[in-house]
Amino acid sequence: MSSFFAKKFGKLVFEKRTLAILSQDELADKCKNTGMNKSRISDIEKAKIAKPQSATIRELVRVLGITKEELAECYGIGVDDDVLPLKLLQDIAESFGDQKPSASEAELLAYLKQTAKDWHSLRARLAELELANDNLSNMLAAAQDLMVAQDYKGVEDLLAPALEIQTGERLRKEAEKAAKIAQAMADAALLDGRSDDATKHIIRAADFVTGYDTDLGAIMRNSFAIRLAGHARAFGGQGAINAITLYEKNLTVWGFENDKQKWAMTQNNLANVLRDQAARTEGADATALLGRAVAAYEAALEVRTRDDEPQNWAMTQNNLAVALRDQAARTEGADATALLGRAVAAYEAALEVYTRDDEPQKWAMTQNNLAVALGDQAARSEGADATALLGRAVAAYEAALEVRTRDDEPQKWAMTQNNLANVLRDQAARTEGADATALLGRAVAAYEAALEVYTRDDEPQKWAMTQNNLAVALRNQAACTEGADATALLGRAVAAYEAALEVYTRDDEPQKWAMMQNNLANVLRDQAARTEGADATALLGRAVAAYEAALEVYTRDDGPQNWAETQGNLGSLFLQSVTVSRTPGQDLQRALQHLDAALEVYDPVHTSQYYVKCTNVRDHVLDLLVEFEGEA
């Protein structure tokens, strides 16, 4: 501190005290926190104290209202110069005086001016910084506080990590820009149907950001994998395979140990895509894909437990069951039965969460799916086990219909009615007597219920399919019935097949048309067997016409098995017609011709059952021909 400051500051104190109309005693009293007295005030005003203490200066500045510009004048800094904060100005001047006690007033003035310039330059530089986040902004504020305290090493130390963070943020922004470009390229490639190229681009996009945020890279891959899977479902191609690649890459990022939830989610998503791809694949490859899907669902269930994540657990159990069912459909024997058993168990597990009261829609859906699996399992079982499984399937479908009502969900209601009818029909086939008849009656009622929704105009394909199913049930019911009731049931079956033929036409759906013609002919034969005279003859004539219509599609070259079966049916029909025909000999000859045609395809090794049946009928025809020739 110099005499220059002492004189200027003393004069300023005197002027301010006088303006405030304060005596030296009164001023000292107001500055009592510093132990000031009248004598010390007098010494300061007369410049007898060359270096007043900082606390004394601060107290006088506070009490007298001295501005920083006025104080700066005391140090020799003009009002046009950059002015430092008051306390800092005092501290700098005091520090300079301590370090260079012999320095001139000119040197102090130059030092203060340069320091003020440098200080403000640094402060301005800090203020100009555009930092990337709140954390860095907080660090900047702290650095400015350290400047006031003259802790410039602290400022430097604080800015060092800020520099590292800011550098990272700059690199991150550049990487994000590059990633967005690569994402746009992926979108363009996918729009063009090039899923392989799209996948390469999204992998690049993810790699750009993985260096600073591995989770963000994984999120990019996951989102695009979902899109690829959807694209594959809609348009085919390699999208599902590419999605599998992305999901498997993510499993190395979202590992079981470091992020169980995302790991489980990825396992479930991977399994879904594996299942989709299997549906578009044949043979052993499809079976292998389904095996991988099952393993992925089971892996997800290691995390998605009944207690911790009941909803995800139930959803994954349902997905697992679907995959097991698909796998069973591509498997034979005991292995298939075991897979279906596991599917049933998974559906039943899901029903522990999807309850009738809490989630009726999911409960109904799962009941329907369970019923399908039970029906499949019954088809691979025998005896009482099969019957019991079908009974459980019926119960599950009927449970689903508690929620899927005609008014609220007509489509699902009709589908479930049709499914229920199919199982009731299967159950009747394994039952005898009145019980079988009752089951078939319920099946017929369920098919007819479905036809309330599946109409000829609105849903011709489903309507035709259900008419065919109804006809089968009516024919089976007639086989368990006697007299006029049986005849009436067969008449309804004929009407149902003829209805189906309104949709299954020769031109549009030749295979289904031929099948319907064959089925119609079978029922007409049954109806003829319960009729006499001209009516029976007319029915058999219609049956012949239907079989011959089927042979327009079932040719020897294109469909030898169907062709042979229809030839055999015609042989049996002409044998049947002998009882009502006026030309029995001719009918027997025609029967023989058709049976011989069937035997061109049937052989005792590959189609032994059909061969034996056809041969037995042929032998009977030959015996009858001998009898007729003997009578002639």
C-alpha positions in Angstrom: 0.0 0.0 0.0 1.5 3.4 -0.9 1.3 7.0 0.5 -0.6 7.8 -2.6 -3.4 5.5 -1.6 -3.2 6.7 2.0 -3.7 10.4 1.0 -6.5 9.7 -1.5 -8.3 7.3 0.8 -8.0 9.6 3.8 -9.4 12.5 1.8 -12.2 10.3 0.6 -13.1 9.2 4.1 -13.1 12.8 5.3 -15.4 13.9 2.5 -17.8 11.1 2.9 -17.9 11.5 6.7 -18.6 15.2 6.3 -21.4 14.6 3.8 -22.9 12.1 6.1 -22.7 14.7 9.0 -20.9 12.3 11.2 -18.3 13.1 13.8 -15.2 11.0 14.1 -16.6 9.5 17.3 -19.9 8.6 15.5 -18.1 7.1 12.6 -15.9 5.1 14.9 -19.0 3.9 16.7 -20.6 2.7 13.5 -17.4 0.8 12.7 -17.2 -0.8 16.1 -16.9 -4.3 14.5 -13.3 -3.5 13.7 -12.4 -1.9 17.1 -12.2 1.5 15.4 -11.9 4.7 17.6 -11.7 8.5 17.0 -7.9 8.6 17.0 -7.6 5.9 14.3 -10.2 7.7 12.1 -8.2 10.9 12.5 -5.0 9.1 11.5 -6.6 7.7 8.4 -8.0 11.0 7.3 -4.6 12.7 7.8 -2.8 9.8 5.8 -0.7 8.9 8.8 -1.5 5.2 8.3 0.2 4.2 5.0 -1.3 0.7 4.9 -4.7 0.4 6.5 -5.9 -3.1 7.2 -8.2 -4.7 4.6 -10.9 -5.2 7.3 -10.7 -1.5 8.2 -11.0 -0.4 4.5 -13.9 -2.8 4.0 -15.8 -1.5 7.0 -15.3 2.2 6.1 -16.4 1.4 2.5 -19.5 -0.2 3.9 -20.5 2.5 6.4 -19.7 5.5 4.2 -21.1 4.0 1.0 -17.9 4.3 -0.9 -18.3 2.9 -4.5 -15.8 0.7 -6.2 -15.1 3.4 -8.7 -14.3 5.8 -5.9 -12.0 3.3 -4.3 -10.4 2.6 -7.7 -9.5 6.3 -7.8 -7.6 5.9 -4.6 -5.5 3.2 -6.2 -4.9 5.4 -9.2 -7.3 3.7 -11.6 -9.6 6.0 -13.5 -13.3 5.5 -13.9 -12.7 4.6 -17.6 -10.5 1.7 -16.6 -11.7 -1.8 -15.9 -12.6 -1.9 -12.2 -12.1 -5.0 -10.1 -14.4 -6.1 -7.4 -13.9 -4.0 -4.3 -12.4 -6.6 -2.0 -10.3 -8.0 -4.8 -8.9 -4.6 -5.5 -8.0 -4.1 -1.9 -6.4 -7.6 -1.7 -4.3 -7.1 -4.9 -3.0 -3.8 -3.8 -2.2 -5.1 -0.3 -0.5 -8.1 -1.8 1.6 -6.0 -4.2 2.7 -3.8 -1.3 3.8 -6.8 0.7 5.7 -8.3 -2.2 7.3 -5.0 -3.4 7.3 -2.6 -0.4 9.7 -0.2 -2.3 7.7 0.0 -5.4 6.6 3.4 -6.7 3.1 4.6 -6.9 3.5 4.4 -10.7 4.4 0.8 -10.5 1.4 0.0 -8.3 -0.8 1.9 -10.7 0.5 0.0 -13.7 0.2 -3.3 -11.9 -3.3 -2.7 -10.8 -4.4 -1.6 -14.4 -2.7 -4.7 -16.0 -4.2 -7.0 -13.4 -7.6 -5.5 -13.8 -7.3 -5.9 -17.6 -6.1 -9.5 -17.3 -8.7 -10.4 -14.7 -11.5 -9.1 -16.8 -10.2 -10.8 -19.9 -10.2 -14.1 -18.1 -13.7 -13.5 -16.8 -15.0 -12.5 -20.2 -13.4 -15.7 -21.7 -15.2 -17.8 -19.1 -18.5 -16.0 -19.8 -18.1 -16.7 -23.5 -17.8 -20.5 -23.0 -20.7 -22.4 -24.3 -20.7 -25.5 -22.1 -22.6 -28.6 -23.0 -24.5 -29.4 -19.8 -25.5 -28.1 -16.4 -22.6 -29.9 -14.7 -20.1 -27.9 -16.7 -22.1 -24.7 -16.1 -21.8 -25.3 -12.4 -18.0 -25.8 -12.8 -17.8 -22.5 -14.6 -19.7 -20.6 -11.9 -17.3 -22.1 -9.3 -14.3 -21.0 -11.4 -15.6 -17.4 -11.4 -15.9 -17.5 -7.6 -12.4 -18.7 -7.4 -11.3 -15.8 -9.5 -12.7 -13.4 -6.9 -10.7 -15.2 -4.3 -7.6 -14.9 -6.5 -7.3 -18.8 -6.5 -6.1 -19.0 -10.1 -4.6 -22.4 -9.6 -8.0 -23.5 -8.4 -9.5 -22.0 -11.6 -7.0 -23.9 -13.6 -7.5 -27.2 -11.8 -11.3 -26.8 -12.1 -11.2 -26.1 -15.8 -9.0 -29.2 -16.5 -11.8 -31.8 -16.1 -14.2 -29.3 -17.7 -11.9 -29.4 -20.7 -12.0 -33.2 -20.8 -15.8 -33.2 -20.5 -16.2 -30.5 -23.1 -13.9 -32.2 -25.5 -15.9 -35.4 -25.1 -19.1 -33.5 -25.6 -17.8 -32.0 -28.8 -16.8 -35.4 -30.1 -20.1 -36.8 -29.0 -22.0 -34.2 -31.0 -19.9 -35.0 -34.1 -20.5 -38.7 -33.6 -24.3 -38.1 -33.2 -24.3 -36.1 -36.5 -22.5 -39.0 -38.2 -24.9 -41.5 -36.6 -27.9 -39.6 -37.8 -26.6 -39.6 -41.4 -26.0 -43.4 -41.1 -29.5 -43.8 -39.7 -31.0 -41.9 -42.7 -29.0 -44.2 -45.0 -30.5 -47.2 -43.2 -34.0 -45.8 -43.6 -33.5 -45.2 -47.3 -32.1 -48.7 -47.9 -35.0 -50.3 -45.9 -37.5 -48.3 -47.9 -35.9 -49.7 -51.0 -36.3 -53.3 -49.6 -32.5 -53.8 -49.1 -32.5 -55.0 -45.5 -28.9 -56.2 -45.8 -27.6 -52.7 -46.7 -29.9 -51.1 -44.1 -28.5 -53.3 -41.4 -24.9 -52.4 -42.4 -25.8 -48.7 -42.1 -27.5 -49.1 -38.7 -24.5 -51.0 -37.4 -22.3 -48.1 -38.5 -24.6 -45.6 -36.8 -24.5 -47.6 -33.5 -20.7 -47.9 -33.8 -20.4 -44.1 -34.0 -22.0 -43.6 -30.7 -20.9 -46.7 -28.9 -17.5 -45.1 -28.1 -19.1 -42.8 -25.6 -22.4 -44.4 -24.9 -22.7 -48.2 -25.4 -26.3 -48.2 -24.2 -27.3 -45.7 -26.9 -25.7 -47.9 -29.6 -27.6 -50.9 -28.3 -30.9 -48.9 -28.3 -30.3 -48.0 -31.9 -29.8 -51.6 -32.8 -32.8 -52.7 -30.8 -35.1 -50.2 -32.4 -34.0 -51.0 -35.9 -34.3 -54.8 -35.3 -37.9 -54.3 -34.4 -38.4 -52.5 -37.7 -36.5 -55.2 -39.7 -38.7 -57.9 -38.1 -41.9 -56.0 -39.1 -40.5 -55.4 -42.6 -39.9 -59.2 -42.9 -43.4 -60.0 -41.8 -44.8 -57.6 -44.3 -42.6 -58.2 -47.3 -40.4 -61.2 -46.6 -36.7 -61.0 -47.4 -33.7 -61.1 -45.1 -35.1 -58.7 -42.5 -35.7 -61.3 -39.8 -32.2 -62.7 -40.2 -30.7 -59.3 -39.9 -32.8 -58.5 -36.9 -31.5 -61.7 -35.3 -27.9 -60.4 -35.9 -28.7 -57.1 -34.2 -30.4 -58.8 -31.2 -27.5 -61.2 -30.7 -25.0 -58.3 -30.8 -27.0 -56.5 -28.1 -26.8 -59.6 -25.9 -23.1 -58.9 -25.7 -23.8 -55.4 -24.5 -26.9 -55.9 -22.3 -25.5 -59.0 -20.5 -27.1 -61.0 -17.8 -24.7 -59.7 -15.2 -24.7 -56.0 -16.1 -28.3 -55.3 -17.2 -30.7 -58.2 -16.6 -33.9 -56.4 -17.6 -32.6 -55.4 -21.0 -31.0 -58.8 -21.4 -34.3 -60.5 -20.8 -36.2 -58.1 -23.1 -33.7 -58.9 -25.9 -34.0 -62.6 -25.3 -37.7 -62.3 -25.7 -37.5 -60.1 -28.8 -34.9 -62.5 -30.3 -37.1 -65.4 -29.7 -40.0 -63.7 -31.5 -38.0 -63.1 -34.6 -36.6 -66.7 -34.5 -40.1 -67.9 -34.4 -41.1 -65.7 -37.4 -38.2 -66.8 -39.4 -39.0 -70.5 -38.7 -42.5 -69.9 -40.1 -40.8 -68.9 -43.4 -38.3 -71.8 -43.4 -38.6 -75.5 -44.2 -37.4 -78.8 -42.7 -34.6 -79.1 -40.2 -33.6 -75.4 -40.5 -37.1 -74.4 -39.3 -37.0 -76.9 -36.4 -33.5 -75.6 -35.4 -34.8 -72.0 -35.4 -37.7 -73.0 -33.2 -35.4 -74.7 -30.8 -33.3 -71.5 -30.5 -36.6 -69.5 -29.9 -37.6 -71.8 -27.1 -34.2 -71.5 -25.5 -34.3 -67.7 -25.8 -37.8 -67.5 -24.2 -36.6 -69.8 -21.4 -33.6 -67.6 -20.9 -35.8 -64.6 -20.5 -37.8 -66.4 -17.9 -34.6 -66.6 -15.7 -35.1 -62.9 -15.1 -38.8 -62.4 -15.7 -40.1 -64.4 -12.7 -43.6 -64.9 -11.4 -42.9 -62.9 -8.3 -40.8 -60.0 -9.6 -42.4 -59.4 -13.1 -45.7 -61.2 -13.3 -46.9 -59.4 -16.5 -43.7 -60.0 -18.4 -43.5 -63.6 -17.0 -47.0 -64.4 -18.2 -46.4 -62.8 -21.7 -43.2 -64.8 -22.1 -44.9 -68.0 -21.0 -47.5 -67.4 -23.6 -44.8 -66.8 -26.3 -42.9 -69.9 -25.2 -46.0 -72.0 -25.5 -46.6 -70.8 -29.1 -43.0 -71.7 -30.0 -43.3 -75.1 -28.4 -46.6 -75.7 -30.3 -44.9 -74.7 -33.6 -42.0 -76.9 -32.8 -44.3 -79.9 -32.1 -46.0 -79.4 -35.4 -42.6 -80.1 -37.1 -41.8 -83.1 -34.9 -42.9 -86.7 -34.8 -43.8 -89.2 -32.2 -43.1 -89.0 -28.5 -41.0 -85.8 -29.0 -43.9 -84.0 -30.4 -46.2 -85.1 -27.6 -43.7 -84.0 -25.0 -43.4 -80.5 -26.7 -47.1 -80.1 -26.6 -47.2 -81.1 -23.0 -44.7 -78.3 -22.2 -46.8 -75.9 -24.3 -49.8 -76.7 -22.2 -47.9 -76.2 -19.0 -46.7 -72.8 -20.3 -50.2 -71.7 -21.1 -51.5 -72.8 -17.8 -48.7 -70.9 -16.1 -49.7 -67.7 -17.9 -53.2 -68.2 -16.6 -51.9 -67.8 -13.1 -51.5 -64.1 -13.9 -54.1 -63.6 -16.7 -57.1 -64.2 -14.6 -60.8 -63.9 -15.5 -61.4 -61.0 -13.1 -58.2 -58.9 -13.7 -57.4 -59.4 -17.3 -60.4 -61.0 -19.1 -59.1 -60.4 -22.7 -55.7 -62.0 -22.1 -57.4 -64.7 -20.0 -59.8 -65.5 -22.9 -56.9 -65.4 -25.5 -54.8 -67.8 -23.4 -57.8 -70.1 -22.8 -58.2 -70.3 -26.6 -54.5 -71.0 -27.2 -54.5 -73.6 -24.4 -57.5 -75.3 -26.0 -55.7 -75.5 -29.4 -52.6 -77.1 -27.7 -54.8 -79.6 -25.9 -56.5 -80.5 -29.1 -53.1 -81.0 -30.8 -52.0 -83.1 -27.9 -55.1 -85.2 -28.1 -54.6 -85.9 -31.8 -51.2 -87.5 -30.9 -52.7 -89.5 -28.0 -54.8 -92.6 -27.7 -57.7 -93.9 -25.7 -58.8 -92.3 -22.4 -55.8 -89.9 -22.5 -57.0 -88.4 -25.8 -60.6 -88.2 -24.6 -59.5 -86.4 -21.4 -57.4 -83.9 -23.3 -60.3 -83.1 -25.6 -62.6 -82.6 -22.6 -60.1 -80.1 -21.2 -59.9 -78.4 -24.6 -63.7 -78.1 -24.7 -63.7 -76.6 -21.2 -61.0 -74.0 -22.3 -62.9 -72.9 -25.4 -66.1 -72.6 -23.4 -64.2 -70.5 -20.8 -63.0 -68.2 -23.6 -66.6 -67.7 -24.7 -67.4 -66.2 -21.3 -65.5 -63.2 -22.5 -65.7 -63.4 -26.2 -69.4 -62.8 -26.6 -71.5 -62.4 -29.8 -72.2 -58.7 -29.0 -68.8 -57.6 -27.8 -66.3 -59.5 -30.0 -68.2 -61.1 -32.9 -65.2 -62.2 -34.9 -63.4 -63.8 -31.9 -66.7 -65.3 -30.8 -67.3 -66.9 -34.2 -63.7 -68.2 -34.4 -63.9 -69.8 -30.9 -67.3 -71.3 -31.7 -65.8 -72.9 -34.8 -62.8 -74.2 -32.9 -65.0 -75.5 -30.1 -67.1 -77.3 -32.7 -64.0 -79.0 -34.2 -63.0 -80.3 -30.8 -66.5 -81.5 -30.0 -66.5 -83.4 -33.3 -63.1 -85.0 -32.5 -64.4 -85.9 -29.0 -67.5 -87.5 -30.5 -65.3 -89.6 -32.8 -63.8 -91.1 -29.6 -67.1 -91.6 -27.9 -70.0 -94.0 -28.5 -73.8 -94.1 -28.3 -75.9 -91.2 -27.0 -72.8 -89.4 -25.7 -71.3 -89.2 -29.2 -74.7 -88.1 -30.6 -74.9 -85.3 -28.0 -71.4 -84.1 -28.7 -72.1 -83.9 -32.4 -75.3 -82.0 -31.7 -73.3 -79.5 -29.7 -70.7 -79.3 -32.5 -73.5 -78.6 -35.1 -74.9 -75.9 -32.8 -71.5 -74.3 -32.5 -70.9 -74.3 -36.3 -74.3 -72.7 -36.8 -73.5 -70.1 -34.2 -70.3 -69.2 -36.1 -72.3 -68.8 -39.3 -74.2 -66.0 -37.6 -71.1 -63.9 -38.1 -69.4 -65.7 -41.0 -71.9 -64.7 -43.7 -71.8 -65.3 -47.4 -71.5 -61.7 -48.2 -69.1 -60.4 -45.6 -66.7 -63.3 -45.1 -67.2 -65.8 -48.0 -64.0 -67.8 -47.3 -64.8 -68.4 -43.6 -68.4 -69.0 -44.4 -67.5 -71.7 -46.9 -65.0 -73.3 -44.5 -67.6 -73.4 -41.7 -70.3 -74.8 -44.1 -67.8 -77.6 -44.9 -67.2 -78.3 -41.2 -70.9 -78.2 -40.5 -71.5 -80.7 -43.2 -68.9 -83.1 -41.8 -70.5 -82.9 -38.3 -74.1 -83.4 -39.7 -72.9 -86.5 -41.7 -71.3 -87.9 -38.5 -74.4 -87.1 -36.5 -76.6 -88.9 -39.1 -74.4 -92.0 -38.8 -75.4 -92.1 -35.1 -79.1 -91.5 -35.8 -81.9 -93.6 -37.2 -84.8 -93.2 -39.6 -86.1 -89.9 -40.7 -83.9 -87.9 -38.4 -80.8 -89.4 -40.0 -82.2 -88.6 -43.5 -82.9 -85.1 -42.5 -79.4 -84.6 -41.1 -77.9 -85.9 -44.4 -80.1 -83.5 -46.3 -78.7 -80.6 -44.2 -75.2 -81.9 -44.9 -75.8 -81.9 -48.6 -77.1 -78.4 -48.4 -74.0 -77.3 -46.4 -71.6 -78.7 -49.0 -73.6 -77.2 -51.9 -73.4 -73.8 -50.0 -69.6 -74.2 -49.7 -69.4 -74.8 -53.5 -70.9 -71.3 -54.1 -67.5 -70.0 -52.9 -65.2 -72.9 -53.8 -65.5 -72.7 -57.5 -63.8 -74.7 -60.3 -62.0 -71.6 -61.6 -61.0 -69.8 -58.4 -60.2 -72.7 -56.0 -60.0 -75.9 -58.0 -58.5 -78.0 -55.2 -61.1 -77.1 -52.6 -63.8 -77.4 -55.2 -62.8 -80.9 -56.0 -62.6 -81.8 -52.3 -66.1 -80.4 -51.8 -67.4 -82.4 -54.8 -65.9 -85.6 -53.3 -67.4 -84.9 -49.9 -70.8 -84.0 -51.4 -70.8 -87.3 -53.3 -70.0 -89.2 -50.1 -73.0 -87.7 -48.4 -75.3 -88.3 -51.4 -74.3 -92.0 -51.3 -75.1 -92.1 -47.5 -78.5 -90.4 -48.3 -79.2 -92.9 -51.1 -78.4 -95.8 -48.8 -81.3 -94.6 -46.5 -83.7 -94.1 -49.5 -85.5 -96.4 -51.9 -86.6 -96.5 -55.5 -86.3 -93.6 -57.8 -85.2 -91.2 -55.1 -82.2 -93.5 -54.3 -81.4 -93.7 -58.0 -81.5 -90.0 -58.4 -79.2 -89.4 -55.4 -76.7 -91.9 -56.7 -76.8 -90.2 -60.1 -76.0 -86.9 -58.4 -73.2 -88.6 -56.5 -71.7 -90.0 -59.7 -71.8 -86.5 -61.2 -70.0 -85.0 -58.1 -67.2 -87.7 -58.2 -66.7 -87.2 -61.9 -66.6 -83.4 -61.4 -63.8 -84.0 -58.8 -61.9 -86.0 -61.4 -61.7 -82.9 -63.6 -59.1 -81.7 -61.0 -57.9 -84.9 -59.5 -55.9 -86.3 -62.5 -53.8 -89.3 -62.7 -50.7 -87.3 -63.4 -51.2 -84.3 -61.1 -52.9 -85.9 -58.1 -52.5 -89.6 -58.2 -53.6 -90.3 -54.6 -56.8 -88.2 -54.8 -57.5 -89.5 -58.3 -57.2 -93.1 -57.0 -59.4 -92.4 -54.0 -62.1 -90.9 -56.2 -61.9 -93.8 -58.6 -62.3 -96.2 -55.7 -65.3 -94.2 -54.4 -66.9 -94.5 -57.9 -66.3 -98.2 -57.9 -68.0 -98.6 -54.5 -70.9 -96.3 -55.7 -71.6 -98.4 -58.8 -71.5 -101.5 -56.6 -74.0 -99.8 -54.3 -76.3 -98.9 -57.2 -76.7 -102.5 -58.2 -79.5 -102.8 -55.6 -81.6 -100.1 -57.3 -80.4 -100.3 -60.9 -82.2 -101.6 -63.9 -78.9 -102.5 -65.5 -76.9 -104.1 -62.6 -74.5 -105.9 -64.9 -73.4 -102.7 -66.5 -73.0 -101.0 -63.2 -70.8 -103.9 -62.0 -68.7 -103.5 -65.1 -68.3 -99.8 -64.4 -67.5 -100.5 -60.8 -64.7 -102.9 -62.0 -63.3 -100.3 -64.4 -63.0 -97.7 -61.6 -61.6 -100.1 -59.1 -59.0 -101.3 -61.6 -58.1 -97.7 -62.2 -57.5 -97.1 -58.5 -55.3 -100.2 -58.3 -53.0 -98.6 -60.9 -51.9 -96.3 -58.1 -52.5 -98.4 -54.9 -49.9 -101.1 -54.2 -49.5 -103.6 -51.3 -46.3 -101.9 -50.0 -46.8 -98.2 -50.0 -50.6 -97.9 -49.7 -51.4 -101.2 -48.3 -54.6 -100.1 -46.4 -56.2 -98.7 -49.6 -54.9 -101.5 -51.7 -56.5 -104.1 -49.4 -59.8 -102.3 -49.2 -60.0 -101.7 -53.0 -59.0 -105.3 -53.7 -61.7 -106.7 -51.4 -64.3 -104.6 -53.1 -63.1 -105.7 -56.5 -63.3 -109.3 -55.5 -66.8 -108.8 -54.4 -67.7 -107.2 -57.7 -66.2 -110.1 -59.5 -68.2 -112.6 -57.4 -71.4 -110.7 -58.3 -70.5 -110.6 -62.0 -70.2 -114.4 -61.9 -73.6 -114.7 -60.3 -75.2 -112.4 -62.9 -73.6 -114.2 -65.7 -74.8 -117.5 -64.3 -78.3 -116.2 -64.0 -78.1 -114.9 -67.6 
